[in-house]
C-alpha cells in the first residue's frame, strides 16, 4: 500500500473510537464548565493532553485547590503508561522513522490508538498511525467544545449528574481486565481500599488530595506486582522473554 492508502485505512479503522471519544469528551466539557474553567483553557487541555483519566483528575485537583507539584505528579503517574506503550510500539516498527516523526506520533498516543496500532504489528507505518489518530483527536476536541457550550443549556442538576458518566467509563475499562487477570483485579481493589483509608483515617486524611492519588496508585501496583509477578522464561537462543499471563 502507498502512503495515502495506509492513511485512509487507519482513518476508517478509527471511526468507532472517534465516536466514543466524542461522548467521553462531551462529559469533560460539561465538567470543565461546571467548575468555571474558561473555554479556551478546557480546549487547550483537550488539545494537549488527550487523556480522559488525566484530564478529569487534573480539573478535579484544580477544583480542590491542589498545588502545581501535586497536579503535575498525579497526572504524570496516571499517564506514565503511555511511555510503556510508546516503547512497545517502537519495538514493533521495522521501518526507519525520523525522530521528529516519532515525536509527533507520541503526541497522539491513547489506549485505543495503541490497541489498534498493535493489531497491525510490524506493518505499522506513520501514515497508518496518523490515520488512526486523526478522527479520534478531532472527536475529542469537538466533544469538549460541544459539552462546554451546551453546558449552559442544560439545568445544573443534569450537568452535575453527567459527572457520573466518567465513573461508568472507569468501571467499563476496569471490569473486563479484572475478570481475566488476578493481578489487575488486586491492583484495582487495593487501590480503592488504600484510597479510602487515606481519606477516612485521621491524620492520613490531612495528606493533600494529589499526593493521596499518587500514594494509592504506587502502593496498589507494588502490591499486585509483588503477589503476581510476571514470570520469565529462557528462549532457545538464550534470550529472556516474558511469559504470557494466563487468563482466569
Secondary structure, DSSP 8 states (H G I E B T S, - for coil): --HHHHHHHHHHHTHHHHHHHHHHHHHHHHHHHHTT--HHHHHHHHHHT--HHHHHHHHHHHHTT--HHHHHHHHHHHHTHHHHHHHHHHHH--S---HHHHHHHHTT--HHHHHHHHHHGGG--HHHHHHHHHHHHHHHHHHHHHHHHHTTTS-HHHHHHHTHHHHHHHHHHHHHHHHH-HHHHHHHHHHHHHHHHHHHSTTGGGS-HHHHHHHHHHHHHHHHHHHS---EEE-TTS-EEE------
